[in-house]
Amino acid sequence: MIGPLAPKDPQEKRKGFYVLIDQNVGGLPQDDGTGRHPIYLDNDRLTTLAKIVGGITDEDMLQHLLTAEGFRSMVHSIGVAVSAEKADMPVDFTFMLYGENGAGSGSSYTFRLRADGAEQVIQMDQLPPTQGERTPGQFLFQLPEMQDVAAVTVKLYLRDGFDAPEMDPDPPVEFDSPLYREMIARSFLSGGNNSRIKGLLKRARAGEDVTVAFLGGSITQGAGAVPIQENCYARLTYEALKQRYAAGDNLHYIKAGVGGTPSETGLMRYDRDITRDGTVAPDLVVVEFAVNDASDETEGVFHESLIRKILEQPNRPAVIMLFSVFANDWNLKDRLAPIGYRYQVPMVDVLEAVSPQFTKKPGEGLVLTKRQYFYDVFHPSNTGHRVMRDCLLYLIDRLDHQQLQTPVEGYVPPCYGADYTALRLLDRKDGLEGATITPGSFTETDDDLQAVPLDDAAENTPEFPYNWKKGPGDEPFVLELTCSKLVLEFKDSGDTAFGKARVRIDGLLSRIIDPREAGWTHCHTTVLIHRRESTLHRVEIEMDPEDRDKVFTILGFGYVR
């Protein structure tokens, strides 16, 4: 299965209320053999569900649910989750707003879901109304076969100005139970070689300064945790390690997660965001790109290059590969675990811990539901971040109690390739001896950048601030550089002021890059040159003739000599 590309950062959760919780649907005979199951909402049915399931007593809110206009003015979005034994079963969900003639008139919107228990959020502003809408009509669930059954949950999220009582439909997670401990233990994918982990724990106990760093995507950034800096898995792990192993205030913390970015970008910014341009030498680096690397053009070479780069640092830091999970029970373990095995790096697989028990029932092995683990279909909730912390701690504690192994020495042949291990960042801050840059029309600096809270900071830090943004004129940006590998970091944007750029390499058109495809302000990495031998190259970047009056931002380059 191919996973989704790295997602945008999550939206803040809105207040809302349930109208269906684990409602069984399906199993009804149908003439066409499908499993259609309508849940009617008209004639006060929706207000009744709001009262008895959602606990809504406010008469004004209940009145809003009686009309299509009122529904649209109060409901910001509809969250729908479907669960079945066959998690990959497709389920069509249709929301109908009836017109004057009931079903068949008004508006109807259909969405394809999976029966994996993950909540899909449908924003009302993306459902254009049709003339004649009168009242909420029905939720229709259509399953592939009439004998198919599923459990459905629907939550209505509210617009600003409306409120609803908090309600958790699931029993509390018993974090101290044997079942929870068994679940966490399943995350232990491999202990690798324990010498580096045991060495840093020994130094921490002895009072020596030890730095723990976390590098990854939006999950490492803390997405889904509320508040993000206090409850993200990285901070929770650091605080627990400090309590268990430090001899005082000698444990230090670096967090460098950037939403929507794969290990390509992680390797580009490693020296800037982790080692702080060589001023910090972390003793442990937790690497979390197992749900972001679907967009890795090299299908593993960048990830392996990043792991190897860290392992080869002079202070010999420990590395943990952390495999997080999306709500469709997917990650890139099958691609990335061979790298960990090759270099004997300890690995934690959160998918193996939580996903098998999602299909269980209370009393039959269920520890926590997807509603409890996930904030949205991509990011963990506060509970999910705690689970990730506990998985990491289980690995570290287990290695701590093992006998010390002989360190791995000597050359390790690559698994996929380590072509980018020596990648260095080239931007306006750090010039490069031997490179010639003629900025042409790219003379401005873009300050509207993807920004994230690093470490425990309360403010955001912009990524790749030393950039080149196109200003007035049509002259191309020209880079002349001797290298074997060259990577471009550019800015994605949803702003219509941005347009396509053409990249020529050694006089030949290489590609046309559209920064608006992603639709949001985002760091984007792409390989321009991948050769075996290092030779002099001329790279020209200019606006596409169709977008001559628009702008494009070059965030930087990564190069290998």
N, C-alpha and C positions, 0 to 999 in steps of 0.2 A: 504494500500500500504506500502511495506517495502522500506524505503529510502536507499540510497547508504551509504556505510561506509564513514567515514570522509576522505576527499580528501587530496592529497598533496597540498603544497603551490602552488599558481599559478605561471606560467611562466610570465616573463615580456612581455608586449604587444609589438609586432613588428609593424613597419610601414607596411601599406598595402593599398589596394584600392578595391572598390566594382566593381563587374562586373554585379551583379543583385541586385536590391533593391525592395523588395515587389513585385516581378514578379509573376503574377497569373499563376498557372499551374493547370492541371486537366480539367475535364469536357469534354474530348474528347472521342467519341465512340471507343471502342476497341473490337476486335473479342472475346477476352477471358474475357471480362467484367471488367478488371482492369482499373485503371486510369493512364496509362503511358503517360508521357509528356517529350519528349526530347528537350533539348536546345542545338543546334549545335554550335560548337566552331571552326570548321575547315574553310579553305578558307577565312581567314581574319576576320571571325565572332568574335573571341575572342578579337582581337586587336580593332575592332570597339566598342565592349562593354567596353573595357578598356578606350577608349577615351571618349565616350559619357556618360558613367555612372561613371567611376572612375577618369575622368579628367587627364588621363595620356597623356603627350605630348612628353615625352622623346623617341626619335626614337630608341635608343638602347634597351630600355625596351620593346617597341612594337615589335621589331625584336625577342626578346627572347620568346615572346608568340607564335611565328609561328611554332616552332619546339618542340618536346618532350624534347630534350636535353636542349634547351634554357629554357623551362618552368621549368624543374627540377633544373637547376642551379640558377634560380632567385626566384622561389616560395618556401618558407619554409613550408607553411601549407595553407590549405583551410578551411575557416570558413563557415559553412552552417547553416542556421536557416530556419525553416518551421513553418508557423502559419496557423491555421485553427480554425473554431468554435469548433470542437472536438479536444481539446488539447491533448488527449491521443491517437489520431489516429496514427497508425504506418505508416511511410513513408520510402520507400527504396530509398536511393540516390546512384547513380552509376556514377563514374567518369571514362571516357574512354579516353585512349591515342591511337589513331588509328595507325595501321601499314600500310604497303604499299597497302593493299587491303581494306583500309577503315574500316568501322564498321565490327566487327567480327574478326578483326586481331589486334595485338598490346596488350595493357594491359587494364584490367577492374577491378575496385574495388568497392564493394557494402557495404553500411553501413545502419543500421536500425536507424532511427531517430524518435522522437516524434514531433507532430505538435504543440508544446507549445511555439514556438518562441525563444527557447533557442539556442544559437549558439554552435554547435559542431565543434571543431577544429581538423582537420585531418592532421597529419604531413606527408609531402612527403617522408621523410626518412624512414617511416614505410610502404611505398608502393614500394616494390621491382620492378624494371623495368623488362620487358621481352624483348627478342631480337626482333628487328624489329619495335620498337616504332618509329613513324615518327612525329606525330603532335597531339596537344590536339584535341580530337574528339567531345565529348559531355558531358553534365550533363544530366542524366536521372533521373527523379523523378517518382516513381511508388506509386500511392495511392491505397487503398484497392478496391474501386469501381469506375467505370468510371464516375459516377456523382459527385464524391468527387472533391472539389477544395481546393486550399491552396495558400498562398503567400510565395515565397521563396526569400531568400537573400543569396548571395554568396560573400565572400570577400577573396582576395588572399593576404596572409601575406608574406612579402619579407625577403629574406636572408640578412645578413649583407652586406653592400656595395651598397644596392639599396635604393632608397628613393621614396616617393609618397606624394602628397599633402594631408593634413588633410581634411577630409570631414565628416560632421555629417548629415546623411540622415533624421534625425528627427528634428522636430521643438524644439526650446528651451523649457525647463521645466519652467513653470510659477509658481515659488515657492510662490508667494504672492496671487495666485488666490483662489477664493472660492473652486474650485474643488480640489486644492491641500490640502487645509485645511480640507475639507471633507474626503479626502483620509487618511490623518494623523490621524484624529479623529477615524477612524475605527480600528486603532491599539490598542485602549484602551480596553484590554480584561477584566481586573478587577482592581479596585482600592484597593482591600484588606482592610486591616486596615491601616489608614493613620498616626497613632500616631508616628511611628518611622521616617517616611519621614518628617513630619511637625516638629518634634523635631530637626532633624539635620539642617533643613532650618532656624529654629529660632536661633540655635547656630551659624550658618554661618553669619547671619545678625548681630549678636551681636559681631562679631569679634573673636569668639572662633575658634581654629584650628579644621578643619573638613577635613577628608580624604575620597576621593571617589575612589573606586577600581572597576576594571573590570576584570572578570575571564571568560575565554571561550576558544574556538578553534581558527582556523585560521582567522575567521572574526574579532574576538576581537584582535588577533595579528595585524590586519590591512590589511590582504590580499586583493588585489584589489585596495587599496588606493594608490595614487601616488602624492607626496611622502608618504610612509606608515605611518611614525610617525606623520606627520602634518595633514593628511586628514582622518585618521581612525575615525570611529564613536566614539570611546572612548575619543580620544583627543578633538574632536569637541564638545562632550557632556560636558566634563570637562570645556573647555573654556567658553561655554555658561553658565554653572552653576556659574562659577566664576564671570562672568559679571553680571548675574542677581541677585545673592544671597549673594555673599561674601562681606565682609566689607573692603577688601584690598587684601593682599596676604595670607589670612588665609585658603584658600582652597588648598588641596594637592591631588596629583594624583598618582595612582598606576594602571598600565596596565600589565596584566599577561595572555595573550592569547598564546596558543601553538597549531600550526596547526596539524590537524589530530588526536586530542586527545579528548576523551569523559570525562564525569564527573568523571569516575573512576580515571583517571589521575589527573583531577582537584582537587579531594579530596586528592590524594596522595601528591600533591605539594602545598596545600593551606597554610600550615604553613610556607613553605619555600618561596613561591613567593608572597603571599598576606600579611601575618603578619610579614614576614621577621624574622622568628624564634622568634616571640613573641615581637618584638620591635615596631610593628605598630599595632594599633587597628582601622581599618577602620570604618567609620560611615555609609557608604553606600557601598554595594557590588552588582554590576550588574552581573548576572550569565547568560551566553550565551552558552548553549550546546544543543539547540533544533534541530540542524541539525547534531550534532556529536554523539548523544547518541544511534543511531541505533546499534552501536557495544557494548552497555552496556549489559554485560552478565546477569545482574539482572533485566533488563527491568524496571528500575525506582527506585530500592532500593538505588543505589549509588547516583542518583540525589537527592532523598529525604534526604539521609544521609548528603549530602553536604549542602542543604538548612537548615536542622535542626542544623548542626554544626555551621553555621554562625549565625543563630538566637539565639543560646544558648551562644554566646560569652558574657563575663561579661559586656562589654559596650553596649550590646543590639543594634547592628547595624541594619540599614534598609537593606532590600533585594528587588531587582527588578529582576523578571525572564523575560528575553528577548528572544523571539522566533523569530529568523531570518528565512530566507527562501532560498531554492534552486530554480534554474530556472525551475524545473519541478513542481513548485507550491506545494512544500512539506516541512513539518517540523513535529516535534513530539509533537505538541500541544495536541493532543488527549490523549497521554500518560502522558505528564508532567503537563498540566493545573490542573488536580485533586490535585496534590501536592500543587500548589499555592492556590487553593481554601481551602484546608484543613488547611493550616497555615496562611491564610488570607494575602498572600504576593501579592503585586501589580504585574501585568503582562502586558507585551506589546507583541502583535502579529503582526509582520511586514507582514506576509503572508496575513492576513485579510485586511491590508491596501492596498498593491500593487497588489496582484494577481487578484482580481475581475476586476480591470480596465484594465489589460493587454489585455483583449478580446474586449475592446471597440475600437471605431474608433475616429479619430479627430473630435471634435465637438459633440461627443456623449458620453463623459465621460472619454476619454483617457487623462491621466495626464502625463504619461511617458511610454515609451516602455521598453521591456525587454533589448533591446540594450543599452538603457540609464541607466537602473538600475543595470545590471549585467556586471561585468568585464569578467567573464567566467561563466560556468554553475553552479558554486558553490558560487562565491564571488561577493560582490557588488562593483560597480565602485565608483569613487568619489561621483557621484550623489547618488548612493545607500547608501553610508556611511552617506551622509547628511540626507537622508530620515530616516535612523535609528536614527540619533541624534534627528531629529524633533519628531519622535514617542516617544522617551524617555522624551523629554522636555514637550511634550503635557501631558503625564501622570503626571509628577512632578508638572507642573503648575496647572493642574486640582486638584491634591491633596492639593496643597498649598492653594487653594481658598475654600476648604471644611471646614466644622466645625470639630474641633478636636474630634477624636473618643477615646473611652476608650481603653487603651492598652490591648492586649491579654495576659492573665496571666494563669498560671497553665499548667497542662499536656495536651498535644494534642496527641491523639492516632494516630499512623502512618497510612498513606494511603497505601503504598506498603510495607513499612518496613524501619526502620532506623538503621539497623544492623551495619553500618559502621560509625556512627556519631563520635565515639571515635577513629577512625583510626589514627595511628601515623606512621611516617616515620622512617624506620630503614635503615641507610646506613653507609658508612665508617666514615662520619663526626660525627654522633651521635650514640654512642654505646648504648646498652640497658642493664641495670642491670638485671641479671637473664637469659640473652641469652648467648649462647655459639656459637661462629663462628669459624670454622676451614676452612680457605679458600682453602686448598688443592692446586690445580694448578691455581686457580683464584687469582693470586697475583699481576697482573698488573692493571693499571688504564687507562681506555679508555678516550681519550680526543677528539675523533672524534664523537661529539655528536650533537643531534638536538639542535639548538641554536636559540634564538629569541630576538628581541629588547624589553626589559622590559621598562615600564614607557615611558619616552621620550628620552631614551638613543639612541645615534647614533651608538652604537656597539651592537653586539649580546651577550647574556648571555647563556652559555651552560646549559642545563637541566640535572639534576642528575649527577653532576660531581664527586661525591664521590662514585665511583662504583667499581665493581670487574670484571676484564676482564681476561679470561683464558690465561695463559702463558704456558711455557713448562711443560710437564708432563701430567699424566692421572688421578691424584688424584681428587676426587669429592669435590665440595664445600659443606660444611655441616653446617646447622643451626639447633640448638636445642633451642626451645622456647616454653614457655607455653602461649597459646593463644586459642581463639575460632575462630578467622578469620585471614587469612593470604593471602596477595595479593603480587604477584610478578610483579615488573617493570623491563622489559628487553628491550634491544635495537634491533629494526629492522634495517636491513641494506641490501642494494643491492650489497654489496661487496662479491665477491665469496670466500673471506677468511673466511666468517662466515658460520657456519654450525649448524645442529640441536643438541639440548640438551635434555637429558632425566631428568625428575623430578621424584624422588621417595619420597613418604611420608610414614613414619613409615615402611620402608622396601618394600613397594609395589610401582610398577611403576604406576605413576599417569597420565603422559602424555609425549608426545614428542613435543617439541616446535621448530618450524622452523622460525628463524628470517629473512629469505629471502623472505617470502611470500609477505610482503608488498612492497618490492622492493625499499625502500628508508630509509634513516637514520631517525629514528622515535621512540618516546617513546611508549611502548606497555604495557598495564596493563592486568593482568589476575588473576582470583581468584584461589588460590591453596587449601585453607581450608575454609570451611564454616560450623561450628558446633555451637550447642546451648551452650555447656559447654566448659569451658576453661581447656585444658589438655596439657601435655607436648607432643610436636611433634618433630620428627626428619625429616628434609628436606634435601635431597641430590640432587645436580645438577651436572651432568657430561655430557661430549660429547657423542653423539650417536656413536656406533661403526663404522658406515659408515662414520662419519665425525670426526674421532679421531684426525686428524691433523689440524682441523679448530678451529675457536675461537667462543666464545659466551660471551656477556657482561650482567652481572646482575647489573641493575641500582640501585636497592634498593628493600625494602620490605615495605608493609604497614601491620600493625597488630592491632588487637583488643584483649585486655586481656580477 
